[in-house]
Amino acid sequence: MYLGALVSFSFYVRARIGRKTWRRLHFASFAVYGLVTVHGVLAGSDTSLLWPLYFSSLTSILCLTLYRIFINIKS
């Protein structure tokens, strides 16, 4: 939750912290997202209703990240 607030706040101070720091902060949020998902599964919230949510959200994040990486490589 705190990293999400920090990432949101970083949009407002992007000019002050610099682009390089801003990008590192946002890339770190991918790792935190994965850790939160693992925590949710290991904490016992792995009911059959949540597995499609975990799978679809992780797949979406992975596909969008790969898309973003390949778009930057081509341009």
N, CA, C and O atoms as a GROMACS GRO file, in nm:
protein
  300
    1MET      N    1   0.082  -0.118   0.000
    1MET     CA    2   0.000   0.000   0.000
    1MET      C    3   0.088   0.126   0.000
    1MET      O    4   0.059   0.223  -0.070
    2TYR      N    5   0.194   0.122   0.079
    2TYR     CA    6   0.278   0.241   0.088
    2TYR      C    7   0.353   0.266  -0.042
    2TYR      O    8   0.371   0.381  -0.083
    3LEU      N    9   0.398   0.160  -0.108
    3LEU     CA   10   0.467   0.180  -0.235
    3LEU      C   11   0.370   0.233  -0.340
    3LEU      O   12   0.408   0.315  -0.424
    4GLY      N   13   0.245   0.186  -0.337
    4GLY     CA   14   0.145   0.238  -0.430
    4GLY      C   15   0.123   0.387  -0.410
    4GLY      O   16   0.109   0.462  -0.507
    5ALA      N   17   0.120   0.430  -0.286
    5ALA     CA   18   0.105   0.573  -0.257
    5ALA      C   19   0.229   0.649  -0.303
    5ALA      O   20   0.217   0.760  -0.356
    6LEU      N   21   0.347   0.590  -0.283
    6LEU     CA   22   0.471   0.655  -0.327
    6LEU      C   23   0.476   0.668  -0.479
    6LEU      O   24   0.516   0.771  -0.531
    7VAL      N   25   0.436   0.563  -0.549
    7VAL     CA   26   0.434   0.568  -0.695
    7VAL      C   27   0.336   0.673  -0.743
    7VAL      O   28   0.366   0.749  -0.835
    8SER      N   29   0.220   0.679  -0.682
    8SER     CA   30   0.121   0.781  -0.720
    8SER      C   31   0.174   0.922  -0.693
    8SER      O   32   0.155   1.012  -0.775
    9PHE      N   33   0.238   0.941  -0.580
    9PHE     CA   34   0.292   1.072  -0.545
    9PHE      C   35   0.406   1.112  -0.639
    9PHE      O   36   0.427   1.230  -0.666
   10SER      N   37   0.479   1.012  -0.690
   10SER     CA   38   0.594   1.043  -0.774
   10SER      C   39   0.554   1.112  -0.905
   10SER      O   40   0.637   1.180  -0.966
   11PHE      N   41   0.431   1.096  -0.947
   11PHE     CA   42   0.386   1.168  -1.067
   11PHE      C   43   0.391   1.318  -1.046
   11PHE      O   44   0.417   1.394  -1.139
   12TYR      N   45   0.364   1.361  -0.924
   12TYR     CA   46   0.361   1.504  -0.895
   12TYR      C   47   0.500   1.565  -0.876
   12TYR      O   48   0.518   1.685  -0.894
   13VAL      N   49   0.597   1.482  -0.840
   13VAL     CA   50   0.732   1.533  -0.816
   13VAL      C   51   0.832   1.481  -0.918
   13VAL      O   52   0.953   1.482  -0.895
   14ARG      N   53   0.782   1.436  -1.030
   14ARG     CA   54   0.868   1.377  -1.133
   14ARG      C   55   0.978   1.472  -1.178
   14ARG      O   56   1.093   1.430  -1.196
   15ALA      N   57   0.947   1.598  -1.194
   15ALA     CA   58   1.047   1.694  -1.240
   15ALA      C   59   1.157   1.714  -1.135
   15ALA      O   60   1.272   1.740  -1.170
   16ARG      N   61   1.122   1.702  -1.009
   16ARG     CA   62   1.221   1.723  -0.902
   16ARG      C   63   1.310   1.601  -0.879
   16ARG      O   64   1.428   1.616  -0.847
   17ILE      N   65   1.256   1.483  -0.893
   17ILE     CA   66   1.336   1.363  -0.863
   17ILE      C   67   1.412   1.312  -0.986
   17ILE      O   68   1.501   1.228  -0.972
   18GLY      N   69   1.378   1.360  -1.102
   18GLY     CA   70   1.447   1.320  -1.224
   18GLY      C   71   1.385   1.197  -1.288
   18GLY      O   72   1.324   1.114  -1.220
   19ARG      N   73   1.402   1.187  -1.417
   19ARG     CA   74   1.342   1.077  -1.493
   19ARG      C   75   1.399   0.940  -1.454
   19ARG      O   76   1.326   0.842  -1.446
   20LYS      N   77   1.530   0.936  -1.432
   20LYS     CA   78   1.596   0.809  -1.401
   20LYS      C   79   1.544   0.752  -1.269
   20LYS      O   80   1.514   0.633  -1.261
   21THR      N   81   1.534   0.833  -1.166
   21THR     CA   82   1.482   0.789  -1.037
   21THR      C   83   1.336   0.753  -1.048
   21THR      O   84   1.291   0.654  -0.988
   22TRP      N   85   1.261   0.831  -1.124
   22TRP     CA   86   1.118   0.804  -1.142
   22TRP      C   87   1.096   0.669  -1.209
   22TRP      O   88   1.008   0.593  -1.168
   23ARG      N   89   1.174   0.639  -1.311
   23ARG     CA   90   1.160   0.510  -1.381
   23ARG      C   91   1.199   0.393  -1.291
   23ARG      O   92   1.133   0.289  -1.293
   24ARG      N   93   1.305   0.408  -1.213
   24ARG     CA   94   1.344   0.301  -1.120
   24ARG      C   95   1.234   0.273  -1.018
   24ARG      O   96   1.206   0.158  -0.986
   25LEU      N   97   1.175   0.378  -0.969
   25LEU     CA   98   1.066   0.363  -0.873
   25LEU      C   99   0.949   0.287  -0.934
   25LEU      O  100   0.891   0.200  -0.870
   26HIS      N  101   0.917   0.320  -1.056
   26HIS     CA  102   0.805   0.252  -1.123
   26HIS      C  103   0.838   0.108  -1.161
   26HIS      O  104   0.750   0.023  -1.157
   27PHE      N  105   0.961   0.079  -1.197
   27PHE     CA  106   0.999  -0.059  -1.224
   27PHE      C  107   0.999  -0.142  -1.096
   27PHE      O  108   0.968  -0.261  -1.100
   28ALA      N  109   1.032  -0.081  -0.983
   28ALA     CA  110   1.028  -0.152  -0.855
   28ALA      C  111   0.885  -0.192  -0.820
   28ALA      O  112   0.864  -0.291  -0.749
   29SER      N  113   0.788  -0.117  -0.868
   29SER     CA  114   0.649  -0.151  -0.836
   29SER      C  115   0.607  -0.283  -0.900
   29SER      O  116   0.514  -0.347  -0.850
   30PHE      N  117   0.673  -0.326  -1.008
   30PHE     CA  118   0.643  -0.458  -1.066
   30PHE      C  119   0.682  -0.569  -0.970
   30PHE      O  120   0.607  -0.665  -0.952
   31ALA      N  121   0.798  -0.556  -0.908
   31ALA     CA  122   0.842  -0.657  -0.811
   31ALA      C  123   0.748  -0.661  -0.692
   31ALA      O  124   0.714  -0.769  -0.642
   32VAL      N  125   0.706  -0.545  -0.646
   32VAL     CA  126   0.615  -0.540  -0.532
   32VAL      C  127   0.481  -0.603  -0.568
   32VAL      O  128   0.421  -0.672  -0.486
   33TYR      N  129   0.434  -0.582  -0.690
   33TYR     CA  130   0.309  -0.644  -0.733
   33TYR      C  131   0.319  -0.796  -0.728
   33TYR      O  132   0.226  -0.864  -0.682
   34GLY      N  133   0.431  -0.849  -0.773
   34GLY     CA  134   0.451  -0.994  -0.767
   34GLY      C  135   0.456  -1.045  -0.624
   34GLY      O  136   0.400  -1.150  -0.593
   35LEU      N  137   0.524  -0.972  -0.537
   35LEU     CA  138   0.531  -1.011  -0.396
   35LEU      C  139   0.394  -1.007  -0.329
   35LEU      O  140   0.362  -1.093  -0.247
   36VAL      N  141   0.314  -0.908  -0.363
   36VAL     CA  142   0.179  -0.898  -0.306
   36VAL      C  143   0.094  -1.016  -0.353
   36VAL      O  144   0.016  -1.071  -0.275
   37THR      N  145   0.108  -1.054  -0.477
   37THR     CA  146   0.032  -1.168  -0.529
   37THR      C  147   0.074  -1.298  -0.459
   37THR      O  148  -0.012  -1.378  -0.421
   38VAL      N  149   0.204  -1.318  -0.443
   38VAL     CA  150   0.252  -1.437  -0.373
   38VAL      C  151   0.202  -1.436  -0.228
   38VAL      O  152   0.161  -1.539  -0.176
   39HIS      N  153   0.206  -1.321  -0.165
   39HIS     CA  154   0.156  -1.310  -0.028
   39HIS      C  155   0.008  -1.347  -0.020
   39HIS      O  156  -0.033  -1.416   0.073
   40GLY      N  157  -0.071  -1.302  -0.116
   40GLY     CA  158  -0.213  -1.335  -0.117
   40GLY      C  159  -0.237  -1.484  -0.130
   40GLY      O  160  -0.326  -1.538  -0.066
   41VAL      N  161  -0.159  -1.549  -0.213
   41VAL     CA  162  -0.175  -1.693  -0.232
   41VAL      C  163  -0.131  -1.768  -0.106
   41VAL      O  164  -0.199  -1.860  -0.062
   42LEU      N  165  -0.017  -1.729  -0.050
   42LEU     CA  166   0.035  -1.800   0.066
   42LEU      C  167  -0.042  -1.768   0.195
   42LEU      O  168  -0.035  -1.845   0.291
   43ALA      N  169  -0.115  -1.658   0.198
   43ALA     CA  170  -0.190  -1.620   0.318
   43ALA      C  171  -0.322  -1.696   0.328
   43ALA      O  172  -0.392  -1.685   0.428
   44GLY      N  173  -0.354  -1.773   0.227
   44GLY     CA  174  -0.475  -1.854   0.235
   44GLY      C  175  -0.592  -1.799   0.155
   44GLY      O  176  -0.702  -1.853   0.163
   45SER      N  177  -0.569  -1.696   0.080
   45SER     CA  178  -0.678  -1.643  -0.002
   45SER      C  179  -0.674  -1.705  -0.141
   45SER      O  180  -0.694  -1.637  -0.242
   46ASP      N  181  -0.648  -1.833  -0.145
   46ASP     CA  182  -0.635  -1.904  -0.272
   46ASP      C  183  -0.759  -1.988  -0.302
   46ASP      O  184  -0.748  -2.101  -0.350
   47THR      N  185  -0.875  -1.934  -0.274
   47THR     CA  186  -0.997  -2.006  -0.305
   47THR      C  187  -1.012  -2.019  -0.455
   47THR      O  188  -0.946  -1.949  -0.532
   48SER      N  189  -1.097  -2.107  -0.497
   48SER     CA  190  -1.113  -2.132  -0.641
   48SER      C  191  -1.165  -2.009  -0.714
   48SER      O  192  -1.147  -1.997  -0.835
   49LEU      N  193  -1.229  -1.918  -0.644
   49LEU     CA  194  -1.278  -1.796  -0.708
   49LEU      C  195  -1.167  -1.696  -0.737
   49LEU      O  196  -1.179  -1.614  -0.828
   50LEU      N  197  -1.058  -1.703  -0.661
   50LEU     CA  198  -0.950  -1.606  -0.678
   50LEU      C  199  -0.844  -1.650  -0.777
   50LEU      O  200  -0.769  -1.565  -0.827
   51TRP      N  201  -0.834  -1.778  -0.807
   51TRP     CA  202  -0.731  -1.824  -0.902
   51TRP      C  203  -0.744  -1.757  -1.039
   51TRP      O  204  -0.643  -1.716  -1.095
   52PRO      N  205  -0.866  -1.745  -1.095
   52PRO     CA  206  -0.876  -1.674  -1.223
   52PRO      C  207  -0.831  -1.528  -1.213
   52PRO      O  208  -0.774  -1.474  -1.307
   53LEU      N  209  -0.858  -1.465  -1.099
   53LEU     CA  210  -0.814  -1.327  -1.080
   53LEU      C  211  -0.662  -1.318  -1.075
   53LEU      O  212  -0.603  -1.231  -1.140
   54TYR      N  213  -0.598  -1.406  -0.998
   54TYR     CA  214  -0.452  -1.407  -0.992
   54TYR      C  215  -0.392  -1.434  -1.130
   54TYR      O  216  -0.300  -1.365  -1.173
   55PHE      N  217  -0.444  -1.533  -1.198
   55PHE     CA  218  -0.391  -1.570  -1.329
   55PHE      C  219  -0.409  -1.458  -1.431
   55PHE      O  220  -0.315  -1.423  -1.503
   56SER      N  221  -0.527  -1.401  -1.437
   56SER     CA  222  -0.553  -1.296  -1.537
   56SER      C  223  -0.474  -1.169  -1.507
   56SER      O  224  -0.425  -1.104  -1.599
   57SER      N  225  -0.461  -1.132  -1.380
   57SER     CA  226  -0.387  -1.011  -1.350
   57SER      C  227  -0.238  -1.029  -1.376
   57SER      O  228  -0.173  -0.939  -1.430
   58LEU      N  229  -0.182  -1.143  -1.338
   58LEU     CA  230  -0.040  -1.167  -1.366
   58LEU      C  231  -0.012  -1.176  -1.515
   58LEU      O  232   0.089  -1.124  -1.564
   59THR      N  233  -0.101  -1.240  -1.589
   59THR     CA  234  -0.085  -1.250  -1.733
   59THR      C  235  -0.094  -1.111  -1.798
   59THR      O  236  -0.016  -1.079  -1.888
   60SER      N  237  -0.188  -1.031  -1.753
   60SER     CA  238  -0.203  -0.897  -1.808
   60SER      C  239  -0.079  -0.812  -1.784
   60SER      O  240  -0.029  -0.745  -1.874
   61ILE      N  241  -0.029  -0.815  -1.661
   61ILE     CA  242   0.091  -0.737  -1.628
   61ILE      C  243   0.210  -0.784  -1.710
   61ILE      O  244   0.286  -0.703  -1.762
   62LEU      N  245   0.227  -0.915  -1.723
   62LEU     CA  246   0.338  -0.970  -1.801
   62LEU      C  247   0.328  -0.929  -1.947
   62LEU      O  248   0.427  -0.885  -2.006
   63CYS      N  249   0.210  -0.944  -2.007
   63CYS     CA  250   0.192  -0.910  -2.148
   63CYS      C  251   0.212  -0.761  -2.173
   63CYS      O  252   0.276  -0.722  -2.271
   64LEU      N  253   0.158  -0.677  -2.087
   64LEU     CA  254   0.173  -0.533  -2.105
   64LEU      C  255   0.319  -0.489  -2.085
   64LEU      O  256   0.366  -0.399  -2.154
   65THR      N  257   0.389  -0.552  -1.993
   65THR     CA  258   0.530  -0.520  -1.973
   65THR      C  259   0.613  -0.561  -2.094
   65THR      O  260   0.697  -0.484  -2.140
   66LEU      N  261   0.590  -0.680  -2.145
   66LEU     CA  262   0.663  -0.724  -2.264
   66LEU      C  263   0.630  -0.637  -2.384
   66LEU      O  264   0.719  -0.605  -2.464
   67TYR      N  265   0.506  -0.598  -2.398
   67TYR     CA  266   0.466  -0.508  -2.507
   67TYR      C  267   0.543  -0.376  -2.495
   67TYR      O  268   0.595  -0.325  -2.594
   68ARG      N  269   0.548  -0.324  -2.375
   68ARG     CA  270   0.618  -0.196  -2.352
   68ARG      C  271   0.767  -0.209  -2.384
   68ARG      O  272   0.825  -0.118  -2.442
   69ILE      N  273   0.828  -0.321  -2.346
   69ILE     CA  274   0.970  -0.342  -2.372
   69ILE      C  275   0.995  -0.352  -2.522
   69ILE      O  276   1.089  -0.290  -2.572
   70PHE      N  277   0.913  -0.428  -2.593
   70PHE     CA  278   0.936  -0.445  -2.737
   70PHE      C  279   0.902  -0.320  -2.816
   70PHE      O  280   0.962  -0.296  -2.921
   71ILE      N  281   0.809  -0.240  -2.771
   71ILE     CA  282   0.780  -0.113  -2.838
   71ILE      C  283   0.900  -0.020  -2.824
   71ILE      O  284   0.936   0.050  -2.919
   72ASN      N  285   0.963  -0.017  -2.705
   72ASN     CA  286   1.082   0.069  -2.684
   72ASN      C  287   1.201   0.020  -2.766
   72ASN      O  288   1.283   0.102  -2.808
   73ILE      N  289   1.212  -0.110  -2.789
   73ILE     CA  290   1.323  -0.162  -2.866
   73ILE      C  291   1.308  -0.122  -3.014
   73ILE      O  292   1.406  -0.087  -3.079
   74LYS      N  293   1.186  -0.129  -3.065
   74LYS     CA  294   1.164  -0.097  -3.207
   74LYS      C  295   1.179   0.051  -3.237
   74LYS      O  296   1.217   0.088  -3.348
   75SER      N  297   1.148   0.136  -3.139
   75SER     CA  298   1.156   0.280  -3.168
   75SER      C  299   1.288   0.342  -3.134
   75SER      O  300   1.307   0.462  -3.154
   0.00000   0.00000   0.00000
